[in-house]
Amino acid sequence: MTQAGIAAPVLVFPSDDDVFPFEGVDQLFAKTGWWHSENRHLDLEVVDNGGRRWIVTGTMAGLPEKRRWWQLRRPAGAGREIAVRPLEPEGFDETRARVEGQAARLFDEGDATLTEIRAARSMAELSSACYQITVRAQGRRILAGDATVPVRTAREVADRVLVLFALCRLAFGADRREVMEWLDENDLIEALTPGEAPLLTTRHLSDEQRAEAGWNIEEQSALLWAVGFADMPSPAEHPDMSTLAALLGPNAALGVAQFRAACRLRPLLELAEMAETCGRDLGDAERRDEAAPSDNSAMTAEALTRRYGAIQWILNPARLEWR
């Protein structure tokens, strides 16, 4: 199947998982490659913006994936294209009813996600609402008592903290070569995301790049809370780098190895409860900013967005990549 044969946005209904929304067809193909690697790609049902439906019957190798300098140690892989069998088309109301059925099993009556799904009048609106299922469903299962939900490891969280620390140092004027060497010495080059790697090859960061890297402090604060190194800041409180600088700076109490070894994930229930709390705080902050826009209200909403995303990243290793 070629990308031109599907009209985005697209919903995918796995036989063993929640509905997945895709704003673009390229995202669908990339995720199908991951499902293939997990041997879970067969019988995926695809519903596109026009109500057309297909069942995935297999995959085939596509063009090789492009690799950049930070990926050189990773094994080369090929993209995947999918083989499908067409199904009878489905009306929008029927698709929305299927999504609502899933959401009703996850969320309490009156929950904002369930309300948004019921109010959707187009595939674009439904796809946007479905993203909250992708983000929140695993945490909701933990809150309902499921102790088998897989989450990221303490080592993964620790390494993400370390990468964000390095990027914050760049934003505050640290020497680029020194930061790159530190990342390499601590086996962190491959922990960089595609969006982060260019910051290390840019001689002079733009104001926008510095601001983006500076926002990493908010995500660090949430991740440090998750591994027991800090309290979660209040919604209106904006942390600085002092906690990590004390741990990992030139006169640090801990080195990288010691920091990694000391990280322990908080209990699943505590992580899931914090995700819901951050989500509620974020919703409140966005409504305040919409009602009375100001630099301060916008900053609070952005900070909570970063913290919420960081906690959900921990809870969703198979669903969410780091931004």
C-alpha positions in Angstrom: 0.0 0.0 0.0 1.3 3.5 -0.8 0.8 6.5 1.3 -1.2 8.1 -1.5 -4.0 5.5 -1.0 -4.9 6.7 2.5 -6.5 10.1 3.5 -5.3 11.4 6.8 -6.2 11.7 9.6 -6.2 8.0 10.2 -7.4 5.8 13.1 -5.9 2.3 13.7 -7.7 -0.3 15.7 -5.3 -3.1 16.9 -6.9 -6.3 17.9 -5.0 -6.2 21.3 -4.8 -2.5 22.1 -6.4 0.9 22.2 -7.2 2.9 19.1 -4.3 4.9 17.8 -4.7 8.2 15.9 -2.3 9.4 13.2 -2.4 12.9 11.8 -0.2 11.9 8.9 0.2 8.7 6.8 3.9 8.7 7.3 3.4 8.4 11.0 1.1 5.4 10.4 3.8 3.7 8.3 6.5 4.3 10.9 4.3 2.9 13.7 3.4 -0.1 11.6 7.1 -0.9 11.3 7.3 -0.9 15.1 4.2 -3.2 15.3 5.9 -5.5 12.8 9.1 -5.6 15.0 6.8 -6.7 17.9 5.0 -9.2 15.6 1.7 -7.4 16.2 1.1 -5.9 12.8 -1.3 -8.5 11.4 -5.1 -7.7 11.6 -4.6 -4.0 12.3 -7.7 -2.3 11.1 -7.1 1.1 9.4 -9.9 3.7 9.0 -9.1 6.8 7.1 -10.7 10.3 6.8 -13.1 9.1 4.1 -14.4 6.2 6.1 -12.5 3.7 4.0 -11.2 0.6 5.9 -8.4 -1.9 5.4 -7.0 -4.9 7.3 -3.2 -5.2 7.4 -2.2 -8.6 6.1 1.6 -8.2 6.1 4.5 -5.8 5.6 7.3 -5.5 3.1 10.6 -3.8 3.2 10.6 -0.2 2.1 13.4 2.3 1.5 16.3 2.2 4.0 15.9 4.5 6.9 18.1 7.6 6.8 20.7 7.7 9.5 22.4 10.7 11.0 25.7 11.0 12.8 24.2 10.2 16.3 22.7 6.9 14.9 26.0 5.5 13.5 26.3 2.9 16.2 22.8 1.6 15.7 22.1 -1.2 13.4 20.8 -0.1 10.0 17.1 -0.8 9.4 14.7 -0.5 6.5 11.3 1.3 6.5 8.2 -0.8 6.1 5.3 -0.6 3.7 2.1 -2.5 4.5 0.0 -5.0 2.5 -3.7 -4.7 3.1 -7.1 -6.1 2.3 -10.0 -3.7 1.8 -13.1 -3.9 4.1 -16.5 -2.4 3.7 -16.5 1.4 4.4 -17.7 2.7 7.7 -19.7 5.8 8.5 -18.2 8.4 10.9 -20.9 7.9 13.5 -20.1 4.2 13.7 -16.3 4.9 14.0 -17.0 7.4 16.8 -19.2 4.9 18.6 -16.4 2.4 18.6 -14.0 4.9 20.0 -16.5 6.0 22.6 -16.9 2.4 23.7 -13.2 2.1 24.4 -13.1 5.4 26.2 -16.1 4.6 28.4 -14.2 1.6 29.8 -11.2 3.8 30.6 -12.6 7.1 31.8 -15.2 8.1 34.4 -18.4 9.7 33.2 -17.8 13.4 32.8 -14.1 13.0 32.0 -12.9 15.6 29.5 -11.6 13.0 27.1 -14.8 11.1 27.0 -16.8 14.4 26.5 -14.5 15.5 23.7 -14.9 12.1 21.9 -18.7 12.4 22.1 -18.6 15.9 20.8 -16.4 15.1 17.8 -18.1 16.0 14.5 -15.2 15.2 12.1 -12.4 12.7 11.8 -9.9 15.5 12.6 -11.8 16.2 15.9 -12.1 12.5 16.7 -8.4 11.9 16.0 -7.4 14.8 18.3 -9.6 13.3 21.1 -8.2 9.9 20.5 -4.7 11.1 21.3 -5.8 11.4 24.9 -6.6 7.7 24.9 -3.0 7.0 23.6 -1.6 9.2 26.4 -3.8 8.5 29.3 -5.0 4.9 29.0 -2.1 3.1 30.6 -2.1 5.4 33.6 -5.9 4.8 33.9 -5.3 1.1 33.9 -2.7 1.4 36.7 -5.2 3.5 38.7 -7.8 0.7 38.2 -5.4 -1.8 39.8 -3.4 -3.3 36.8 0.1 -3.8 38.1 1.3 -5.4 34.8 1.4 -2.2 32.8 5.0 -1.8 31.4 6.8 1.5 32.0 10.2 2.9 31.2 13.1 1.8 33.4 14.9 3.9 36.0 18.0 3.8 33.7 16.0 5.2 30.8 14.7 8.0 32.9 18.1 8.7 34.4 19.7 8.9 30.9 16.9 11.3 29.7 17.6 13.5 32.8 21.3 13.5 31.9 20.7 14.4 28.2 18.3 17.3 29.3 21.0 18.5 31.7 23.5 18.6 28.9 21.1 20.6 26.7 20.4 23.0 29.5 24.1 23.6 29.9 24.3 24.4 26.2 21.4 26.9 26.6 23.2 28.6 29.4 26.5 29.0 27.4 28.5 25.9 28.1 31.2 24.9 25.6 29.6 22.8 22.8 32.7 20.5 22.4 32.9 19.9 26.2 29.2 19.0 26.3 29.6 16.6 23.4 32.6 14.9 25.0 30.7 14.5 28.2 27.7 12.9 26.4 30.1 10.5 24.6 32.1 9.6 27.7 28.8 8.6 29.4 27.3 6.7 26.5 24.6 9.2 26.0 25.0 10.1 22.3 22.4 7.6 21.2 20.0 8.8 23.8 19.6 12.0 21.9 16.4 12.5 19.9 16.4 13.6 16.2 15.3 17.1 17.4 18.0 17.4 20.0 21.1 16.2 18.0 21.3 19.4 15.8 21.8 21.5 18.9 25.2 19.9 19.3 26.3 20.7 15.7 25.2 24.3 15.7 28.0 26.7 16.6 25.7 29.5 17.7 22.3 28.6 19.1 19.4 30.9 18.1 17.3 32.6 20.7 14.5 30.1 19.9 16.9 27.2 20.4 18.1 28.5 23.7 14.6 29.1 24.9 13.6 25.5 23.9 16.6 24.0 25.7 15.8 26.2 28.7 12.3 24.7 28.9 14.0 21.3 29.5 14.4 22.3 33.2 10.6 21.8 33.6 10.8 18.3 32.2 13.9 17.6 34.3 12.0 18.5 37.4 9.3 16.0 36.7 11.7 13.2 35.8 13.8 13.9 38.9 10.6 13.6 41.0 9.9 10.3 39.3 13.2 8.8 40.3 13.1 10.2 43.9 15.6 13.0 43.7 13.2 16.0 44.1 9.7 17.1 45.0 7.4 18.0 42.2 7.2 21.8 41.9 3.8 23.5 42.5 2.0 24.6 39.3 3.2 28.2 39.6 6.7 27.4 40.7 9.5 27.3 38.1 12.6 25.3 39.1 16.2 26.0 38.1 19.2 23.9 37.4 20.4 23.9 41.0 19.3 20.4 41.9 21.1 18.8 39.0 24.1 21.1 39.2 24.6 20.0 42.8 24.4 16.3 41.7 26.4 16.5 38.5 28.2 19.8 38.2 32.0 20.3 38.6 31.8 20.0 42.4 29.0 17.4 42.4 28.2 15.1 45.2 27.5 12.3 42.7 29.0 11.3 39.4 27.0 10.0 36.5 27.5 6.3 37.4 26.4 7.0 41.0 23.4 9.0 39.9 22.2 6.2 37.6 22.7 3.7 40.3 20.7 5.8 42.8 17.7 6.4 40.6 14.6 4.4 41.7 11.3 4.8 40.0 8.4 5.7 42.3 5.6 3.1 42.6 3.4 2.7 39.5 0.3 4.1 41.4 2.2 7.2 42.5 3.3 7.8 38.9 -0.2 7.4 37.5 -1.7 9.6 40.1 0.8 12.4 39.4 0.1 12.1 35.6 -3.6 12.7 36.3 -2.8 15.6 38.7 -0.5 17.2 36.2 -3.2 16.8 33.5 -5.8 18.5 35.7 -3.5 21.3 36.6 -2.6 21.8 32.9 -6.3 21.9 31.9 -6.9 24.5 34.7 -3.9 26.6 33.6 -5.0 26.6 29.9 -8.5 27.7 30.8 -7.1 30.6 32.9 -4.8 31.6 30.1 -7.6 31.5 27.7 -9.8 33.6 29.9 -7.2 36.2 30.9 -4.0 35.8 28.7 -0.8 37.0 30.2 2.9 36.1 30.0 2.7 34.5 33.4 -0.3 32.4 32.7 1.2 31.2 29.4 4.4 30.3 31.1 2.6 28.3 33.7 0.6 26.4 31.1 3.8 25.7 29.1 5.6 24.5 32.2 2.8 22.1 33.1 2.7 20.8 29.5 6.3 19.8 29.8 5.9 18.1 33.2 2.8 16.3 32.1 4.5 15.1 28.9 7.5 13.8 30.9 5.4 11.7 33.3 3.3 10.3 30.5 6.5 9.4 28.6 7.5 7.2 31.5 4.1 5.5 31.5 4.0 4.9 27.8 7.2 3.3 26.5 5.5 1.6 23.5 3.3 4.7 22.7 5.2 7.9 23.2 8.6 9.0 22.0 10.3 12.0 23.6 8.7 14.9 21.8 
